[in-house]
Amino acid sequence: MARQPSTRQLIDWDRRYLWHPFTQMQEWGQEDPLIIERGKGSYLIDTEGKKYLDGTSSIWVNLHGHRHPILNRAIKKQLDKIAHSTFLGLSNPPAIELARELIRIAPNGLTRVFYSDNGSTAVEIALKMAVQYWQQRHPKAGPKNTFLHLKLAYHGDTIGAVSVGNIALFHSRFTPLLFPTVEAEPPHCYRCPLKLTYPSCRMACLDPIEHILKSRHRDLAGFIIEPLMQAAAGMIPQPAGYLKRIRELCAKYHVLLITDEVATGFGRTGKMFACEHEGVTPDLMALSKGLTGGYMPLAATLTTDEIYQGFLGTYDEFKTFFHGHSFTGNPLGCALALANLDIFKTEKTLARLQPKIKLLTRLLQPFQQLSQVGDIRQSGFMAGIELVQDQITKEPYPLSIKAGHRVAAIARSKGLILRPIGNVLVLIPPLSTTAEELKKMVEILTESIETLHID
């Protein structure tokens, strides 16, 4: 039996052969990377045996903890049958059963499931479906070949998803590759672009959106939005009633509503889907991340019967949706997703989550007393703490200072894994996190923020 490589050997190989995402590799080579070997529950364990609380749910995917026995059994059971077969011209039981379950729990009116493998592809599919739907179902409605989205939006890193995004640091250099879109200001209440205050503003940020929909509806195939919380933008929550009003405006001006629930789906906001908080059914909904409980890549785009009917016709009409992936409907992923949804039922995940959401709210309140904290933002079990140089003026720390990174580094040394977004510290624990583990996460986070002193 071959000897397992040492941590030092793994670090050397990592530096020699790998290129990590969203990582300045010059800096990476100057630090000893943390190499995670195992996990259990809310903890990650490195190659040296040190335990860390998983404060990011391994980038927002883990729901029920690492090495959950039900998920482990599900993947082993499916492996004894088949790992993968094509979904082009064939089907498989896990994919069929999962589609039925997804439609059962989805907002009322969504009736069809199209599989892919990650959040970006789920979004790309929704965009392409929207454009082709208008061409085939309502060709006289207008060209309808572009999209409205919010500024600061992040919907993934493939070209279509980037086109409807607006995070300059990630996207600006790829502008020549992108298709044109229409942008609107988001409801960023802490840094309101209209210099107004909620709720006296009466959500005035919706007025420009209605103007765009009214004047550009013949061009717009859809309006894509992350419901309730713009996650990668820095955990920016939307005020109550905002999403419902967007739904009403899209219906009024005949523009499809596309909700990106990649980050907000599967309990993160306290309900299975964020849309449920305001009784909204989108025309298209993108899902991924927590779909398999954090075990495997799998994504789904859900849509209505109205949109589905627009793609039906004889073979030679070529109304087919010509899009697919090699691993579409992967049986292993679908079997895991079925087990994931079963855990929600058997362990009453959402009901048990509610007191922990309230506990998180209480635990976050003292952050307001820290001079380094400007704003605390929360939606369910998703939270963002924005670091600022000056609470009164809201002056941010220069990105070159790497304030968020500094705090995350201290937190790691204390046993908590975080992944900040610039100056925003993001805390998204697994839904299964216990009250004591949650308290420990916030305690470490508090201590780590208090060490931040920059002249």
N, C-alpha and C positions, 0 to 999 in steps of 0.2 A: 504494500500500500504506500503510495507516494506521501512524503511528508508535507504537511500543510505549510505554506509560506508564512513567514513571520510578518508581524505588522510592519516592520521596517522594509522588508522586501516588497510588500504590497504597496507601501507608499512610494517606493522607488519606481515600481512598474506603473503606478497611477500617473506619476509625473512624466514618465517617459512615453506612455501610449495613449492617454485619455485627453479628451477635450470636454469639459463640463459645461452644461447650459447656464446661461445668465451668470457667468463667472469670468473675471479677469484672470486669465491663466498665469500671467506674470506674477501676480500677487499670490495665486494659489501655490506656485512653486516655492514661495518664500515661507510658507506655513506648513506645519504638519497637519494633513487632512485627517478628519475624523472618519474612520472606516467602520460602518455599522455591519455587524455580523449576524445578530439575532434580534428578536423582539418578543415581548410578552406583555399583553394588555396595553397599558398606556406607556410602556417603557421601550426604548431602544437600547441595545447593548452593543458596545464596540468590541473590537478584536482583543482588547486588553481586559474585557470583562466589566468595564465601567457602565453604569446605567444612567440613562437620561430620560426625563419626561418628554414625550413627543408633543410639544406645544403647537405644532403645525399640522398634526394628523398626516405627517409625511406628505406635505403640500396638499392638504385639504381632501385627501382621498380616503383615509382610514376612518371607519365609523364605529366598529364594535371592538376595537383593540386588535393588537397583533396576535397571530396564531390562535384565532378563535376556533374552537373545536368543530363547530358546525361547518364553518367555511373550509377548514382543513379536510373534513370528511367528504364534503361535496366535490372538491377537486380530485381527491383520490378515487372516489366512486366513478366520476366521469372518465378519468384516465383509464380505468379498466374497460371502458367501452370504446371511446375514440377521442383523440385530442382535437382533430380538425378535419372537416370536409368542406368543400366549396358550397357557398350559398347561391351560386349562379346556376340555376336549373335544378337545384336540389334543396332540401330543407333538413332540419334535424329537430328532435324533440325538445331539447332545452331552449332553443331559439323560439319555437312555437309557444311553449308554455310561458316563457318570460314575456313575450309580446302580450299575451293574454293578461298576465299579472300587471304589467305596466299600464295597460289601458284601464284595468280595474281601479288602480289607485290614482291615475292621472286626473287633472281637471276635466270635468264633464264636457264632452264634445270632441275630445281627442280620441281618434279611433284607429289610427294606423301607426306602425312602428317601422322605421328604416334604420338598420344597424350600421355602425362604422366602428372606429377603434379609438378615438380620442375626442376631446372637446372641440378642437379646431375643425376636425372633419365633420362633426355633427353640425357645426355652424355653417361650414361650406355647403353642406347638403341642404340646409334650410334656405340659404341664399339662392342656390340654383333651383330648388323646387319653386320658390316664390316667383322667380323670373319666368320659368317655363310655364307655371300655372297661368299667369296672366296672358301669355302668348297663346295658349291653347284653349283656355276657358273663356276669357273675356278680351279678345284681341282689340276690340274697339274702345276699351277703357283708357288706352294711351300706350305709349311705348313701355312704360313701367319697367325700367331696367336699371334703376339705381336704388339706394337705400338711405334712410335717415337713421342717424345714431347720435348718441351723446358724446360730447367731448370727454376726454379722460377714459373713454371706453377701452376695454381689453376683451377681445373675443377669441384670442388664439394667435398663433404665429405662422399659419399658412397664408398665402397671399390674399385670398378672399377675406379671411378673418381679419388680417391686418388692414385691409381696405376699409373695414367698418370699425376699426380701432382708432384711438387717438392718444397714444402715449408716445410723445415725441422721442423720448430717450430710446425706446425700443424700435420705433417705426419710421422716423423721419428719413433715414438714409435709403429706405426702400421705396420712397415716393414714386420714382419713375416706373416701378412695376405695378402700381396700384390702379384700380379703377376709381373714377370720381364718385364721391358721395356727398351727402348733405349733413352738416353737423349742427347740433343745438347744445346750448349750455346745460349742464346737469344741475340738479337741485343740491348744490354743495352748501348746506346751511352754515357751516363754520366759516367758509370762505366764499360767501355769496357773491357771484359776479355782478349782481344788481344792487349790491350794498343794502339789502333789505334784511329784515329779521322775521323768522318764522315764530308764531303762526300769523302775525299781523300782515305779513306779505301776501297772504291768501294764495300762495303758490304762484306768484306772478311769473315765475320761470316757465310756466306752461303756456303763457300767451304767445311767445315767439314760436313755440312748437306748433300751436294751432295755426299760426300764420303760415308756417312752412307747409303744413299738411294741406291747408286750403289752397295755397298758390302753386304747390308742386305735386299735387296728388296724381296728376296724369303721368308724371315721371317716376313716382315712387312705387316700387314693388312692395317694400316693407319698411317697418321701423323695428330695429333690433335693440333690445335693452336687457340688461341684467336686472331682474326684478328685486326690489327692496334694497339691494346693496351692490354698489359698484366695487367689487372686491379688489382686483389688482390695481385699481386706481388709488388705493389707500384706504379701503374700508369706508366708503362714503355712502351713508344710508339715505334712503328717500323718505320724505315725510309721509305720514298716513294719508291715504287717498290719492297719492300721486299716480301709482300704477293703475288704479281703477279709472282715473281720468284719461290716462294715455290709451287704455283699452277703448273707452268711449269715443275718443277723437279718431282713432284708427278706423273704427267701424263707421263713423260719420263720413269720413273722407275716402273710404274704400282703399285703405292701405293695410296690408297684412301686418299683424303684430307677431314678432318673433321674440320669444323670451329665451335668453341664454341662462339656463338653470344649472350649468356645469358646476359652478361653485356653490350655488345656493340650494341645490336640490338635495333630497334624501336627508331631511331633518336638520340641516344646518341652521335654519331660521326658526326652528321650533315646530314647524309643520313639515309634512313630507316634501311639499314644494312651496316655494315662496309665493307663487301666484295665489295659493289658497288663502293667504291672509286677507286678500281683498276680493275674493270670489271671482278671479279673472281666469278666463280660458283663452289662451293665445291661439293663433292660427297655426303656429309652428313652435315647437319647444325642443331645445337642445339639452341633452343629458350626457354626463360622463362622470368623471372623478369617483364619487361614492357609489356608483352603480354596482360595482362588484365588491363593495366593502373595503376597497383599497388593495385588492389582491392582484388584479390583472387589468390590462387595457381593454376597455369596451365602451362604446358610446351608442346613443340612440337619438334619432330625430323623430319626434311624434308630431302628427298632423291630423287634420280633420277629414271627414268624408268628402266635404266639398272640394278640398284641394286634391284628394286622391282621385275623385271622379274626373278631374281635368286631365289625367294622364291615361285614361282608358280609351281604347280604339282598336281598330284592326291593325294587323302587323305592318301593313304597308302605309299606314298613316304616320308611323314613326313618332307616336306620342309617348313612347317609352321613356322612362327616366334613365338615361344612359350614364349611370354612375355606380361605382362599386369599389370594393376593396378585397384583396386576397383573403383577409381574415374576417370578412363580413359574417356576422352570425356565428362566430366561433363557439363551438359547443362547450369548451372549458369555461370561457368567460360567462356564457349565458347560464351554465349550471351554477357558477358562483353567485351570479346576480340573483338567481332564484333563491338560493340559500340566504343571501343577504336580506332579501325581502321577507323571508320566513322568520329571520331573527327579529325583525321589527315587530312581527306579530307575537311570537312566542315570548320574547323578553319585554314586550310592551315598551319598546325603546322611546317612543315619543312621549308617552305618559310619564315615564321615569325621568325624562329630560327636563320637564317643566320646572321642578324645584331647583335643578342645577342651573338653569338659565337665570332664575331669580337670585340664586346665590352668586353667580358671576356678576350680575348687576350690582349687588351689594359690595362685593369684593373690589370692583373697579372704582367705586365712588371715592375712596381715599386718594386715588391718583390725582384728583383735582387739587390736592394740597401740595403736590410736588411742583416746584418752580420750573422744572424741565418739561412739564406736560401742558400742552395747549388745549387738546380736545380728546374726549373719550367717546368712541363710537361703537355701538353694539346693535346687532340684530340677531336675536336668539343666541346661539353658541358661537357666533362670529364676533370678534372684537378687534378694534384698532385703537392704538394710543398714539396720538401725534406729538412728537417732540418739537419744541420751539425754543428759540433763544430768548424770546420776550413774550410773556403771556398777554400783556396789554396790547401790543402792536401785532401780535401773531407772527412776528418775524421768524422765519424758519432757520434752522441750522443750514449753512452751505452744504451741498451734497459732498463737497470735497472733504468735509470734516468726518463724514461717515458716522454720524451720531448713532443711527440705528444699528449699524454694524458693530460699533463699540459696545453698545448695551447687549446685543445678542452674544458677543464674545464672552462678556462677563457672565451672562446667564448660562452659557454652555459650561463654563468652568464650575458653575454651581449645580449643574445637573439638569438644565432645561434647554431643549433645542427650539430655537426661534428662527424665522426667516423674515427680516424686516423688508418693507417696501420703502426705500429711501428713509425718510424721517418717521415713518409710521411703523410702530411695532405691532405685529399681527399675532393674535392669540386665537387659534382655532383648534381646540383639543378634540380628540375622539369623543363621540357621543357617549361612550361607555365610561369616560373618566369619572372616577369617584369624587365625592365632595372633598375628601381629604387630599386627593391628588390635585384637584382644582385649587384648593387653598395653597398647596405647596407651590404650584406654578405661579400664582399671583404673588406669593411671598418672595420668590426668587426674582420675579420681574421687578417688583418694587425695589428690592435691594440693588438690582443691577442699574436701574434708572438713577437711583440716588448717587451712584458713583460717577455719573456724567457731569463733569465740570470742565468746560472749555473756555479759555480766556479769549 
